[in-house]
Amino acid sequence: MNGMTRRLLTAALLGTVALGGAACTSESARTSGSATEGSDRAKIDRDVTAAISDLYARNPGTMELGDNAVAMLVFPSITTAGFGIGGSYGTGAMREGSQTTAYYNLIAASFGFQLGAQSFSQAYFFNSAEALQTFKDVQGFEAGVGVTAVAADFGAGGDITSSTLQEPVVVVTWGQAGLMAGATVEGVKMTEINPN
């Protein structure tokens, strides 16, 4: 990402998060607090644990995905807002087994017609050691670089499909609150952070 793109992304993100951050919270954030309110490890861990419980309660089929995953990267609350130019931000943690092994932030920019704000939770399930190592080697996700994630596919009974379990990285989004019209995400970047 060049300097101009980074500055544009930062400006878009700051403006849109300020616009929509106060207006929109997810259900998991209402019950456990937003992980973006601070960068305290204990708070992020509490929020991640609450988000995982919320995901499994809402969609029990994801428990199989979690049981089979080598690791999970969970963002308890991602806020997206836009008015022409938009952005998203969230803070989360990588869980390998029951242990937190790293903390990450997610930043995304979007362009095109869009209006509104929303908040949601998101989890990335790493189904192979190779996919996890690639993620670590490239120091997170960046659109078009390294490993890519596919959306989870659920069968008619709410179970994860066998084809989904074969994918190296699967993403599940839940708990959407708010309204966002027309957003097209152009770039997503996840970066390891070192909170207090």
C-alpha positions as CSV (number, residue, x, y, z in Angstrom):
1,M,0.0,0.0,0.0
2,N,1.6,3.3,-1.0
3,G,1.7,6.4,1.2
4,M,-1.1,8.2,-0.7
5,T,-3.4,5.2,-0.4
6,R,-2.6,4.8,3.3
7,R,-3.3,8.5,3.9
8,L,-6.6,8.3,2.0
9,L,-7.6,5.2,3.9
10,T,-6.8,6.8,7.2
11,A,-8.7,9.9,6.4
12,A,-11.7,8.0,5.2
13,L,-11.6,5.7,8.2
14,L,-11.3,8.4,10.8
15,G,-14.1,10.4,9.3
16,T,-16.5,7.6,8.8
17,V,-15.8,5.9,12.1
18,A,-16.4,9.2,13.9
19,L,-19.7,9.6,11.9
20,G,-21.0,6.1,12.6
21,G,-19.2,4.8,15.6
22,A,-21.5,6.4,18.1
23,A,-24.6,5.7,16.1
24,C,-24.2,2.0,15.8
25,T,-23.3,-0.9,18.1
26,S,-23.7,-4.7,17.6
27,E,-25.6,-6.8,20.0
28,S,-22.4,-8.4,21.3
29,A,-20.9,-5.0,21.8
30,R,-24.0,-4.0,23.8
31,T,-23.7,-6.9,26.1
32,S,-19.9,-7.0,26.5
33,G,-18.6,-3.6,25.4
34,S,-16.8,-2.8,22.2
35,A,-13.3,-4.0,21.6
36,T,-12.6,-0.7,19.8
37,E,-13.2,1.3,23.0
38,G,-9.7,0.5,24.2
39,S,-6.7,-1.6,23.5
40,D,-6.6,-3.5,26.8
41,R,-5.7,-7.2,26.3
42,A,-8.1,-8.4,29.1
43,K,-11.0,-6.4,27.6
44,I,-10.3,-7.7,24.1
45,D,-10.1,-11.3,25.4
46,R,-13.4,-10.9,27.3
47,D,-15.1,-9.4,24.2
48,V,-13.7,-12.3,22.0
49,T,-14.9,-14.9,24.4
50,A,-18.4,-13.3,24.5
51,A,-18.5,-13.0,20.7
52,I,-17.6,-16.7,20.2
53,S,-20.3,-17.7,22.7
54,D,-22.8,-15.4,20.8
55,L,-21.8,-17.0,17.4
56,Y,-22.2,-20.5,18.7
57,A,-25.6,-19.6,20.3
58,R,-26.9,-18.0,17.1
59,N,-25.6,-20.6,14.7
60,P,-24.7,-23.9,16.4
61,G,-23.4,-25.2,13.0
62,T,-20.3,-23.0,13.4
63,M,-19.2,-25.1,16.4
64,E,-18.0,-27.8,14.0
65,L,-16.1,-25.2,12.1
66,G,-14.5,-24.0,15.4
67,D,-13.7,-27.6,16.5
68,N,-11.9,-28.3,13.2
69,A,-10.0,-25.0,12.9
70,V,-6.3,-24.7,13.7
71,A,-7.0,-21.2,14.8
72,M,-9.7,-18.5,14.9
73,L,-9.3,-14.7,14.4
74,V,-12.3,-13.0,16.0
75,F,-13.4,-9.4,15.7
76,P,-16.2,-8.9,18.3
77,S,-17.3,-5.5,16.8
78,I,-16.4,-4.0,13.4
79,T,-18.0,-0.6,12.7
80,T,-18.5,0.4,9.1
81,A,-19.7,3.9,8.1
82,G,-19.8,5.8,4.9
83,F,-21.0,8.8,3.0
84,G,-19.5,8.4,-0.4
85,I,-16.2,7.3,1.0
86,G,-16.4,4.8,3.8
87,G,-14.3,2.8,6.2
88,S,-14.4,0.0,8.7
89,Y,-12.5,-0.6,11.9
90,G,-12.3,-3.4,14.6
91,T,-10.0,-5.0,17.1
92,G,-9.8,-8.7,17.7
93,A,-7.7,-11.6,18.8
94,M,-6.2,-14.8,17.4
95,R,-7.1,-17.9,19.3
96,E,-5.2,-21.2,18.8
97,G,-6.9,-23.8,20.9
98,S,-8.2,-21.9,24.0
99,Q,-5.1,-19.5,24.1
100,T,-4.9,-16.0,22.7
101,T,-1.7,-15.9,20.7
102,A,-1.9,-12.4,19.0
103,Y,-4.1,-9.3,18.7
104,Y,-5.1,-7.6,15.4
105,N,-6.9,-4.6,14.1
106,L,-8.9,-4.6,10.9
107,I,-9.1,-1.5,8.7
108,A,-11.0,-1.4,5.4
109,A,-11.8,1.3,2.9
110,S,-14.7,1.5,0.5
111,F,-15.6,3.8,-2.4
112,G,-18.6,4.4,-4.5
113,F,-22.2,5.1,-3.6
114,Q,-22.8,4.3,0.1
115,L,-24.6,5.9,3.0
116,G,-25.1,4.8,6.5
117,A,-23.5,2.9,9.3
118,Q,-23.5,-0.6,10.7
119,S,-21.7,-2.8,13.2
120,F,-21.2,-6.6,13.1
121,S,-19.0,-9.4,14.4
122,Q,-16.7,-11.5,12.3
123,A,-14.6,-14.6,12.7
124,Y,-11.9,-16.1,10.4
125,F,-11.5,-19.9,10.8
126,F,-8.1,-21.2,9.7
127,N,-8.6,-24.8,8.7
128,S,-5.0,-25.6,7.9
129,A,-1.6,-25.0,9.5
130,E,-0.4,-23.8,6.1
131,A,-3.1,-21.1,5.8
132,L,-2.3,-19.9,9.4
133,Q,1.4,-19.8,8.7
134,T,0.8,-17.8,5.4
135,F,-1.3,-15.3,7.3
136,K,1.5,-14.9,9.9
137,D,4.2,-14.7,7.3
138,V,2.5,-11.9,5.3
139,Q,1.6,-10.3,8.7
140,G,-2.1,-10.3,8.2
141,F,-4.6,-10.1,5.3
142,E,-4.4,-7.5,2.6
143,A,-6.6,-7.7,-0.4
144,G,-4.9,-9.7,-3.1
145,V,-1.9,-10.8,-1.0
146,G,-1.3,-14.1,0.7
147,V,-4.1,-16.3,1.9
148,T,-7.8,-15.4,1.0
149,A,-10.9,-16.1,3.0
150,V,-14.2,-17.4,1.7
151,A,-17.7,-16.9,3.3
152,A,-19.1,-19.9,5.2
153,D,-21.7,-22.0,3.4
154,F,-24.5,-23.4,5.5
155,G,-26.7,-26.3,4.5
156,A,-30.5,-26.3,4.8
157,G,-30.3,-27.5,8.4
158,G,-27.9,-24.8,9.4
159,D,-24.8,-27.1,9.4
160,I,-21.6,-26.1,7.8
161,T,-21.2,-27.8,4.4
162,S,-18.4,-30.2,3.8
163,S,-17.0,-28.0,1.0
164,T,-16.7,-25.1,3.5
165,L,-14.7,-27.4,5.9
166,Q,-12.3,-28.0,3.0
167,E,-11.5,-24.3,2.5
168,P,-8.2,-23.0,4.1
169,V,-9.8,-19.9,5.6
170,V,-13.5,-19.4,6.2
171,V,-15.1,-16.2,7.4
172,V,-18.4,-15.9,9.3
173,T,-20.2,-12.6,9.8
174,W,-23.0,-12.2,12.3
175,G,-24.9,-9.7,14.5
176,Q,-25.4,-7.0,12.0
177,A,-27.0,-3.9,13.4
178,G,-27.6,-0.7,11.5
179,L,-28.2,0.0,7.9
180,M,-25.6,0.4,5.1
181,A,-26.6,1.0,1.5
182,G,-24.3,0.4,-1.5
183,A,-20.9,-0.1,0.1
184,T,-18.3,-1.9,-1.9
185,V,-15.2,-2.8,0.1
186,E,-12.1,-2.0,-2.0
187,G,-9.4,-3.0,0.5
188,V,-9.1,-4.8,3.8
189,K,-6.0,-4.9,6.0
190,M,-5.4,-6.8,9.2
191,T,-2.4,-6.0,11.2
192,E,-0.9,-7.5,14.4
193,I,-1.0,-5.0,17.3
194,N,0.5,-5.0,20.8
195,P,-2.2,-3.7,23.2
196,N,-1.5,-2.9,26.9
